[in-house]
């Protein structure tokens, strides 16, 4: 079914947090009439990469199921890696009509995409957890 509506909002990159859960990054291919072309999707002359294995929050609200795209070339996303956003950061919400369940009556679906121009690694969740844990005492009580 055709796209019904789409809304894109620029957000403050300082409010965006991305945590890796273990995944990959793929360069997005351009499609024309449903057929893959030899060119890639680009923004500002740079290839766009779609990430898997990430959790993203904007303004402290987790966006479950959001697709994350970036102009930062990454091969993979290590589990526990923490990134901050820099540059253009947008949240797009697209409403689509799809075939329904059972009787086939139509239903609405929201698809959320977060575009982050630059992802900057700032640490690892394991380091944050270790830093907050109390110091261990030795086995002999000293």
N, C-alpha and C positions, 0 to 999 in steps of 0.2 A: 504494500500500500504506500501511497506517497507520503512524504514528510508534511506534517500539518503546521508546525511552528518551531521556531528556534530563538533562543535568547542567549546573548553572550555578554558577560559582565567582566570588566577589568577589575582585578582585585589587587590589594596591596601585597607585594611579594613577601613582606615581613610577617604576614599572617598565615603563610603557607608552610606546612611541615610535611615532609615526605620520608617515610621509613620503609626500607627494603625488607621484604619477607622472603627473598630469594627468587629471582626471575631473570628475564632477559630483556633486551631492547632490539626491536626490528625497525629498519627503515621502512617508512610507509610508501607503498607503490601507488602510482597514480592510475586510476581506472577511467576508461572512456566507454560509455555505453555497455558497462559491465565487463569489459575486456581490459586486462592488465596491459599497461603501456611500458615503454622502456624508460620513462622518466619517474622521478620520485616526487612526492608531495613536498613542497618547500614553503617556508615562511621567511621572508627577508633574504632570499637567496640561499638559504641553508636547509638541508634535508631535515625532515621531521621524523623523529623516532618514537614509536609506541612502546611503552614499558609494560611488562608483566611482573607480578610479584612485588607490588608496592601497595602501601596504605597511605592515603593522603588526607590531610585535614586542612580546612580553610577557616580561619578565625576560631579555632578550637572545636569545630564541628567536623566529625569524620564523614567523608563522602563514600559510603560503602558502594562498591561496584563501579566507581568512577573509572573511566579510561584516562590514563595519564600519558601525555605526549610532551616531547621536549625537543629543542634544537641541540641539546648537549649530546654528543656522540658517546654512547656507552655500549659495551659489549654485553655486560650482565649487571645485575643488581644483587649485591651480596646481602644475605639475611642479616638484619640488625643494623645495616648502614643507615645513617641519618643524613638528609640533605636539606639545605635551605634553598629558597627560590630567589633568583635575581632577574632583573629585566622584566619584560612583558609577561604578565601572568593573567590568564583568563579562565573563567569558568563558563562553559557552554552547556545549556540544558536544551535538549531537543525532544519534542513530543511527537510520537509516531502513532499512527493507527495500525493495529495488527489484527489478524484474525483471532477470534476468541476461542474459548474452550467449549467443549460439548456441543452446544447448539450453533456455534460458529459466529455468534454475534460479536461485533467489533469491540476491542478493548484499547485503552490508551497505555502507552509505555513511555517512561521518561529515560532518556539516555544522557548521562552526565560525562563531559570531557573536560579535563583540566589541562591547559597548555602552560608550560613553564619554559621560558626562553633559556635560562641557564640554571642547571642544578649544580650546587656547590656542596661537596661532601664536608660535613662538620663534625663527624664522629661516628661512634658505634654504640648501639644500645647496651652492649655488654660492658663497655667502659663506664657508661653512666650508672649502670646498676652496681658495678664494683665500687665506684666512688661513693655511693650512698650507703653501702653496707658498713656496719661497724667492723672495726679491726678484729681479726681473729686472735685469740690467745693461744699460746703454745700448749702442747699436750701436757707438759710438766707443770703448768700453772704459773709460769713466770710472765 
